[in-house]
């Protein structure tokens, strides 16, 4: 099958070769690689380089089409992209982590966290098509959490609406206590996979490890329903090390899944040494949140 190259005119912005509609989101990219080796459409966008050491970087993406299985996209090291409202059905490759649920068991630390909230909340997993994503109280709850926990620029209202309406989210998990919402989790799931994408919770619980408990609870429920893998998202930097508190955790190394937690922790603790203030070519043509 091999590779196909599509070139865009720098004058008109129109492709010299007719593309399928799903590819029109990539207008503005001067050149990208379209990989047909697998059934999924994969794209590489030029990023940065260090010519002295012959190190050349590319940001890698996957375009999801109707026939593509979520479990296969995640298994190839991709996560849903939510950085711009200009695109849909785009997944990006990154150092992410997953738990093979066949070997998922609570560690002693997991049991300590789980014990804090045992029987405390009512859990309800709601298919997103049955959830009112326009509910003002729900949106305010989520936005307030992000504003206080991470900063309002990380999750503006426009981005939150985009995440809820762009397609990947399949379920919203609601946790209540005395009929009052205490937490929400956005999950991306199919019969083999669950991705714990975003969580929002009452900040009164911030020092009681509720965020970690929500992740553990989602993993446990994914295992109960027979899923194979539970994805916890990216693992970059010291703040993401809490995601390594799972038995059997694997991380994506750019080519394959690796079950070396010590190596993953080492990467995360030294990520600041490899961080660069660059943006890949494709994103330069997008309106980012």
C-alpha positions in Angstrom: 0.0 0.0 0.0 2.7 2.5 1.0 2.4 6.2 1.5 0.6 8.9 -0.5 1.6 12.5 -0.5 -1.0 15.3 -1.0 0.2 18.8 -1.7 -1.7 22.0 -1.1 -1.3 25.2 -3.2 0.2 28.0 -1.1 -1.7 30.5 -3.3 -5.2 29.1 -3.3 -5.3 26.8 -0.3 -7.0 24.2 -2.5 -5.7 20.7 -2.9 -4.2 19.8 -6.3 -5.7 16.3 -5.9 -9.3 15.7 -4.9 -9.6 14.3 -1.3 -12.4 12.6 0.6 -14.5 15.1 2.6 -13.0 13.8 5.9 -9.7 15.3 4.9 -10.8 18.8 4.2 -10.1 19.7 7.9 -6.5 19.8 7.0 -6.6 22.9 4.7 -3.6 25.1 5.2 -1.1 22.3 5.7 1.6 22.7 3.0 2.4 19.0 3.0 1.3 16.0 5.0 1.8 12.3 4.9 -1.2 10.1 4.5 -0.5 6.6 5.7 -2.5 3.7 4.2 -0.5 0.9 5.7 -3.4 0.3 8.2 -7.1 0.9 7.7 -6.9 4.1 9.8 -5.9 7.3 8.2 -2.7 8.6 9.9 -1.1 12.0 9.3 2.3 13.4 10.3 2.8 17.1 10.6 6.3 18.6 10.8 7.3 19.8 14.3 10.8 20.6 15.4 14.4 19.4 14.7 17.9 19.4 16.0 20.0 19.1 12.8 23.3 18.7 14.7 22.1 15.4 16.2 19.9 14.4 13.2 16.8 14.5 15.4 13.7 15.4 13.4 10.2 15.5 15.0 6.8 15.0 13.6 3.4 15.3 15.4 1.3 12.3 14.5 -2.5 12.2 14.1 -5.3 9.8 13.2 -8.5 10.7 11.4 -11.4 8.7 12.6 -13.9 7.5 10.0 -17.3 5.9 10.6 -16.0 2.4 10.3 -13.0 2.9 12.6 -13.2 1.2 16.1 -12.4 3.3 19.1 -10.6 0.4 20.7 -8.2 0.2 17.6 -7.6 3.9 17.6 -6.6 3.9 21.3 -4.6 0.7 20.9 -2.5 2.6 18.3 -1.5 5.2 20.8 -3.9 8.0 19.9 -6.2 10.2 22.1 -9.0 12.5 21.1 -7.9 16.0 20.1 -9.9 18.9 21.6 -7.7 21.9 21.1 -9.6 23.6 18.3 -13.3 23.8 17.2 -12.1 23.8 13.6 -11.7 20.1 13.5 -13.6 16.9 14.5 -12.7 13.2 14.7 -9.0 13.9 15.0 -6.9 11.9 17.5 -3.3 12.7 18.4 -0.4 10.4 19.4 1.2 11.0 22.8 2.8 9.3 25.7 -0.4 7.9 27.2 -1.1 5.1 29.6 -3.5 2.3 30.0 -4.4 -0.5 32.4 -5.0 -4.0 31.1 -8.1 -4.8 33.0 -7.4 -8.6 33.1 -4.6 -7.8 35.7 -6.3 -4.8 37.4 -6.1 -5.2 41.2 -6.2 -2.6 43.9 -2.8 -1.8 45.4 -2.6 -1.0 49.1 -2.7 2.7 48.2 -5.7 2.1 45.9 -7.5 0.4 48.8 -6.7 3.3 51.1 -8.2 5.8 48.7 -11.2 3.6 47.9 -12.0 3.3 51.6 -12.5 7.0 51.9 -15.5 7.1 49.6 -17.0 3.6 49.8 -20.8 3.8 49.6 -20.7 7.6 49.7 -22.0 8.5 46.3 -24.7 7.3 43.9 -23.1 6.6 40.5 -25.1 6.9 37.3 -23.6 6.3 33.9 -25.6 8.2 31.3 -25.2 7.8 27.5 -24.4 11.3 26.2 -27.4 11.3 23.9 -29.6 11.0 27.0 -27.8 13.8 28.9 -28.7 17.5 28.7 -25.4 18.9 27.8 -26.9 22.4 27.7 -27.9 22.3 31.4 -26.6 25.6 32.9 -26.0 24.2 36.4 -24.0 21.3 34.9 -21.9 23.5 32.7 -21.3 25.9 35.6 -20.2 23.1 37.8 -17.6 21.9 35.2 -16.3 25.4 34.4 -16.0 26.4 38.0 -14.0 23.3 38.8 -11.5 23.9 35.9 -11.2 27.7 36.7 -10.3 27.0 40.3 -8.2 23.9 39.8 -6.4 24.6 36.5 -7.2 28.1 35.4 -10.1 29.3 33.3 -8.0 29.5 30.1 -7.5 25.7 30.2 -11.3 25.0 29.8 -13.2 28.0 28.5 -16.9 27.5 27.9 -16.4 27.3 24.1 -14.0 24.3 24.6 -16.3 22.6 27.0 -19.2 22.8 24.6 -17.0 21.5 21.8 -15.9 18.5 23.8 -19.5 17.7 24.6 -20.8 18.1 21.1 -17.9 17.0 18.8 -18.4 13.2 19.1 -15.9 11.2 21.2 -17.7 11.4 24.5 -20.0 8.4 24.8 -21.0 8.6 28.5 -21.2 11.1 31.3 -20.9 9.6 34.7 -22.7 11.5 37.4 -21.9 11.1 41.1 -24.4 12.5 43.6 -24.8 12.7 47.4 -28.2 13.5 48.8 -29.4 14.4 45.3 -26.6 17.0 44.9 -24.0 16.5 42.1 -20.5 16.0 43.5 -18.6 14.9 40.4 -18.9 14.2 36.7 -16.6 12.1 34.5 -16.6 12.2 30.7 -15.9 8.7 29.3 -15.1 7.5 25.8 -16.1 3.9 25.6 -16.9 0.9 23.3 -17.3 -2.7 24.2 -13.5 -3.2 24.6 -12.2 0.1 25.9 -12.9 2.9 28.3 -11.0 6.2 28.3 -11.3 8.4 31.4 -11.1 11.7 29.5 -12.1 14.5 31.9 -13.3 14.7 35.5 -14.9 17.5 37.4 -15.6 17.4 41.2 -16.6 19.4 44.2 -13.4 21.1 45.4 -14.3 20.5 49.0 -12.8 17.0 48.4 -9.6 18.3 46.8 -7.4 17.1 49.7 -9.1 13.8 50.0 -8.0 12.2 46.7 -11.4 12.2 45.1 -9.9 12.7 41.7 -7.9 9.4 42.1 -11.0 7.7 43.5 -13.0 8.7 40.4 -10.4 7.1 38.2 -10.3 3.9 40.3 -14.1 3.7 40.3 -14.2 4.1 36.5 -11.6 1.4 36.0 -13.4 -1.0 38.3 -16.7 -0.4 36.4 -15.0 -0.9 33.1 -13.6 -4.2 34.2 -17.1 -5.3 35.5 -18.7 -4.7 32.1 -16.0 -6.7 30.4 -13.7 -4.1 28.8 -10.1 -5.1 28.0 -8.4 -1.8 28.6 -8.8 1.4 30.7 -7.0 4.5 29.3 -6.0 7.2 31.7 -4.7 9.8 29.2 -1.3 11.4 28.9 1.5 11.1 31.5 3.7 14.1 31.3 5.4 15.9 34.2 5.4 15.4 37.9 1.7 16.3 38.3 0.7 13.3 36.2 2.5 10.7 38.3 -0.6 9.9 40.3 -1.8 8.0 37.1 1.0 5.5 37.6 -0.6 4.1 40.8 -2.1 1.1 38.9 -0.8 -2.5 38.8 0.2 -3.6 35.4 0.2 0.0 33.9 1.5 0.3 30.3 2.6 3.4 28.5 2.8 4.2 24.8 6.4 4.8 23.6 5.6 5.9 20.1 5.6 2.4 18.7 4.3 0.0 21.3 2.9 -0.4 24.8 5.5 -0.9 27.4 4.9 -2.2 30.9 7.8 -0.4 32.6 6.5 2.0 35.3 10.0 3.0 36.5 10.8 4.2 33.0 7.5 6.0 32.7 8.1 7.8 36.1 11.7 8.7 35.0 10.4 10.3 31.8 7.7 12.2 33.7 10.1 13.5 36.3 12.5 14.8 33.6 9.9 16.1 31.0 10.8 19.7 31.8 14.3 19.0 30.2 12.7 18.1 26.9 9.9 20.7 26.7 10.0 23.0 23.7 7.9 26.1 22.9 6.9 25.1 19.4 3.7 24.2 17.6 3.5 21.7 14.7 2.7 23.0 11.2 -0.8 21.7 11.1 -1.9 23.5 14.3 -0.5 26.8 12.9 -3.5 27.0 10.6 -6.1 26.3 13.4 -7.9 28.7 15.7 -6.9 27.2 19.1 -8.8 27.5 22.3 
